Amino acid sequence: MRIVAASDHAGFLLKQRITAHLNEIGGHSVVDIGTHSTEPVDYPPICAAAARLVVAGDADMGIVIGGSGQGEAMAANKVRGARAALCHDEYTARFARLHNNANVLSLGARILAPELASAILDVFLATEFEGGRHIRRLEELGQIEDAEAAIRR
């Protein structure tokens, strides 16, 4: 699987651990698009860039990491077609994929221990979208995106 990883300064160290975990388990190609240190940086452009790579098909999944993961998920979700899910445990990761077909995982480095973050990631990557009744709901999300894109501000 092709995975794009992105973080701000608060998420940098966890991103390092997560990418190392992905390399250890194998079977994934990981592209780290930054940031590359703990020096303060604004997260919106980095997280949006990760989401754009996923939506464009240049990556199968994205991971965005910050202090809480909230802003990172919000930034990724501004990209049309991105479905970023902030997950704090394996349950939220499983259902983000099963029911919402999430394509970007958002994690909070100040909330999660690296071991739990890795477990969440493993569930997120291993879980397939259930389809069925959830397809209609994803189509409705797309209709909302289309309607918002048509509004001139």
Secondary structure as the mmCIF struct_conf table of DSSP 4:
data_model
#
loop_
_struct_conf.conf_type_id
_struct_conf.id
_struct_conf.beg_label_comp_id
_struct_conf.beg_label_asym_id
_struct_conf.beg_label_seq_id
_struct_conf.end_label_comp_id
_struct_conf.end_label_asym_id
_struct_conf.end_label_seq_id
STRN STRN1 ARG A 2 SER A 7
TURN_TY1_P TURN_TY1_P1 HIS A 9 GLY A 11
HELX_RH_AL_P HELX_RH_AL_P1 PHE A 12 ILE A 25
BEND BEND1 GLY A 27 GLY A 27
STRN STRN2 SER A 29 ASP A 32
BEND BEND2 GLY A 34 GLY A 34
BEND BEND3 SER A 37 GLU A 39
BEND BEND4 TYR A 43 TYR A 43
HELX_RH_AL_P HELX_RH_AL_P2 PRO A 44 VAL A 55
TURN_TY1_P TURN_TY1_P2 ALA A 56 GLY A 57
BEND BEND5 ASP A 58 ASP A 58
BEND BEND6 ASP A 60 ASP A 60
STRN STRN3 MET A 61 GLY A 66
BEND BEND7 GLY A 67 GLY A 69
HELX_RH_AL_P HELX_RH_AL_P3 GLN A 70 ASN A 77
TURN_TY1_P TURN_TY1_P3 LYS A 78 LYS A 78
BEND BEND8 VAL A 79 VAL A 79
TURN_TY1_P TURN_TY1_P4 ARG A 80 GLY A 81
STRN STRN4 ALA A 84 LEU A 86
BEND BEND9 HIS A 88 ASP A 89
HELX_RH_AL_P HELX_RH_AL_P4 GLU A 90 LEU A 98
TURN_TY1_P TURN_TY1_P5 HIS A 99 ASN A 100
STRN STRN5 VAL A 104 GLY A 108
TURN_TY1_P TURN_TY1_P6 ALA A 109 ILE A 111
BEND BEND10 LEU A 112 LEU A 112
HELX_RH_AL_P HELX_RH_AL_P5 PRO A 114 ALA A 126
HELX_LH_PP_P HELX_LH_PP_P1 THR A 127 PHE A 129
TURN_TY1_P TURN_TY1_P7 GLY A 132 GLY A 132
HELX_RH_AL_P HELX_RH_AL_P6 ARG A 133 ALA A 150
BEND BEND11 ILE A 151 ILE A 151
#
